[in-house]
Amino acid sequence: MSTVIPTAIPTVAPAPLSLSKSVIWLVGAALLALAVYYFVGIDQGAVSLFGSDTHVHELVHDGRHLIGFPCH
């Protein structure tokens, strides 16, 4: 029979963010989320930000249907 000796695992507490850095991260994440939402959910090609030559709609078409966005 063997005995197991428990060892202490050191824990590291995360450094707290200041309020200004938290706001910057929050605004950045919100802008990124809005950009992703636009390209995946709203961009239809005809009113695309990049004109009718670049069809982001076609690149994300199947993914749109997979997550439930109607597009036709």
C-alpha positions in Angstrom: 0.0 0.0 0.0 1.3 3.4 -0.9 0.5 6.7 0.8 -0.1 9.9 -1.1 1.3 13.0 0.4 -0.7 16.1 -0.7 1.3 19.0 -1.9 0.2 22.6 -1.8 -0.4 24.2 -5.2 0.7 27.8 -5.2 -2.1 30.2 -6.3 -1.5 33.4 -8.2 -4.0 36.2 -7.8 -4.7 38.2 -11.0 -3.6 41.8 -10.8 -6.6 44.2 -10.7 -7.1 46.5 -13.6 -7.6 50.2 -13.1 -10.9 51.7 -14.0 -9.4 53.5 -17.1 -7.9 50.3 -18.4 -11.1 48.4 -17.8 -13.1 51.0 -19.7 -10.6 50.8 -22.6 -10.9 47.0 -22.7 -14.7 47.2 -22.5 -15.0 49.7 -25.3 -12.6 47.8 -27.5 -14.5 44.5 -26.9 -17.8 46.2 -27.7 -16.5 47.7 -30.9 -15.1 44.4 -32.0 -18.4 42.7 -31.2 -20.3 45.2 -33.2 -18.0 44.8 -36.2 -18.4 41.0 -36.1 -22.2 41.4 -35.7 -22.3 43.7 -38.7 -20.3 41.5 -41.0 -22.0 38.2 -39.9 -25.5 39.5 -39.4 -26.3 42.6 -41.3 -24.0 43.0 -44.3 -26.0 42.0 -47.4 -23.6 42.8 -50.2 -25.8 45.5 -51.8 -25.2 48.0 -49.0 -21.8 46.7 -48.0 -19.2 49.0 -46.5 -16.7 47.8 -49.1 -18.9 48.2 -52.2 -20.4 45.5 -54.4 -17.0 44.0 -55.4 -16.2 42.5 -52.0 -18.9 40.2 -50.8 -18.4 39.5 -47.1 -21.9 38.1 -47.2 -20.8 35.2 -49.4 -17.9 34.5 -47.1 -20.1 34.1 -44.0 -23.3 32.9 -45.7 -23.4 29.3 -44.3 -22.4 30.5 -40.9 -25.2 33.0 -40.9 -27.7 30.2 -41.5 -26.0 28.1 -38.8 -26.5 30.7 -36.1 -30.0 31.6 -37.2 -29.6 34.9 -39.2 -32.0 35.1 -42.2 -30.4 36.5 -45.3 -32.7 36.0 -48.2 
